[in-house]
Structure formats: C-alpha cells, structure tokens
Amino acid sequence: MADHQEASVTLPSDPASVPTARRYVSNVLTEWGMPGDCDAADTVRLIVSELVTNAVQHTRGQSPTFTVELELERDEHLRIGVTDSHPRYPRRLPAAVQQDNGRGMVIIRCLAAECGGRLSVCPTAEGGKTVWIALPWRSTLSEPGGAVHQAPTR
C-alpha cells in the first residue's frame, strides 16, 4: 500500500448529502482495506454522519457545499476532515434533558477517544474551517476478541 493515500468529495449542504457522504467514506475505506462490516467501519460512518450533519445544519445557507476528506498515512493514521465555509467553530452545547439536538460534538469526541483518536478544528485560508478526526489505523482494523484485519498490500 502507498505511504499516503487521499480521497475527497464535495457535496451540497443539504440533508440528502449525509447518507451520500457516509456511503462515499465507507467505499473508500473498503478500498483501503477496512472491512465494511467491522465495528470500526460503523464507528467511522457514525463520526462522518455527525460531522456532516453539523456542517449542513449549522451553516444554514452560509456554506453552499462541504468537503469530506480522508487521509491514510503509512497504514498508521486515518484522518477524516469535514470542511465548510462558515467561520464559526463548532461549540459543545449544554445537554439539557429536553434538548433534541446539540450533542453531535460530544458524540464525535467520545467515539474518537474510544478509538484512541482526537478531534481538532483548523481554519481554512478561505475563512471557513475543517473539523478533523485523527484515528490510529491499526486499531480501527481491530475486531472484538483481538483479531486484527490486515490491509491488503497493493
């Protein structure tokens, strides 16, 4: 496998783009050697769903598109980024019992931490931001019970 692989897709900021982004990421990760039916793939799909949903809901017309980026570095680190053109950084809202939303960033941070990863937010040159999740690739390929799926060599 190459030392560095990248993939990205730009989609309209529309709720219908959430499942499209999730499918795109799932297909790319399968190409890179992550079994689509493993727990890690489910975790990554959930992280992407939450990031994209945030990009769609919280930019409300101020970012007509968003971009999902994937980077795999030397079969060691997977980075997932969602970029939009809205300048406001995501905020963690207080989770009131009656609140129906506002927990996306909490979910994302927890999922990343459970995998040994981290979340960061970086400004873009155009005035927007990218929310990045960095995960160790080898642990994302681990299955319960200790079995590890090795990515195929190309």
N, C-alpha and C positions, 0 to 999 in steps of 0.2 A: 504494500500500500504506500502511496505517496506520503512524504513528510508533512505536507499541508494540503488540505482539501477545503474548498469553499463552495457554497451554494447560496443563492438568494432568490427571492421572489418579491415583487412589488404588487400590491393589491389595493383595490379601492377601500376606503374607510367606511365599510358597510358591514352590518351584522352577518350577511351572507358570506363574507370573506373569512369568517372564523373557521368553519369546517374546511374551507379550501386551504387555508394556511396549515391547519393540522394535518391534512392529507399530504400536502407537499413535504412537510418536515418528516412525516412517517416514511414516505417513499425514499427520501434522500438518506435517512438513517438506515433503512433496509439495504440500500445500495452500498453503504459504507460498512455493513456487516452487523448491524444491530437487529436481532430477530424482532419482527413486528409484534409478536405475541408475548414478549417478556415484560416483567414488571417495570423495568427501566423505560421501555418504549411508552408504556402507559403514563409514567411519570412525566416524561418529556412532552408527550401530547397534552397533558393537563397544564403544564407550565406554559406551553405555547398558546393554548386556548385562553388562559388567564391574561397573558401579556397582550395578545391580540385584542381580546375583549376590552382591556383597558385602553389600548390605542384607539379603538373605534368609539367607545363610549365617552371618554374624557377629552377628546379633541373636538368633538361636535362641530364639524364643518371647518375647523381651522387647520386641519391636515387632511387634504382630499385623498391621500394614499398613505400607506405604511409599508415598510420593507421588513421582511424576516430574513435574517442572515444566519448561516450555520458555518462554523469553522471547526475543523478537526485537525489538531496539531499532533503529529507523530504518534497517533494512536494513544495519546495520553490525556488530552484535554479537549472537551467539547464545549464550544461557546455558542450560545443561542442569543441573538440580538433582535430586538424589535425597535425600529426607528420610525418616528413620526416627526412632523414639522412643527408641532406645538411646543413652545418653550417651557411650559410648566412641568416640573418634575413630579413624578407620582408621589402621593402622600398616603401614609397609613392613617386611615380614619378610625376613630373610636368605634369599637364593635358593640353597639347597643343591641340589646336583645330583640327589639322590634325592627331593627335595620335590615333591609333586604339585600343590600349590597355594601361595598366598601371593604370587603375582606380579601380582595384579589391579591394585593401585595403581601399580606400576611401568609396566604396560602403559598404563594410563589417562594417567599423566603423560607418557609418551613420545608417545602419539598426540596429546595436546593440544599438546605442544611442537612437534611436526612441523607442526601447522596454525597455529602462531603464537598458541596459546592458553595458558591457565593453569588450574590447579586451586586451589581454596580450600575450606576447611571452616568452616562457621559454626554456632554453637549456635542452637537454637530456644528460644523462650520456654517451651516445654513440657518442656525438659530433654533433648531429642534433638539431632540435628544434621542439617545439609544439606551434602552434598558437591556443590560447584558446579564445572562446567567452563565456561569462557568462551572462545569461539572467534570470530575475525573472520568475519562472514557472507560478505563478498565472496570471501574466499579459500576458503571452503567450497564456493562455486559454481564454482571454477576446475577445469578438467579438464586432464589432461596435454596438453602441446602448446600451452598458453597460451589456449585458448578459454575464454571466461567465459560462463556461462549467466546471463542477467539474469532476476531475479524479475519475474513479470508484475505490472503495476500494476492495482489494483482500485479 
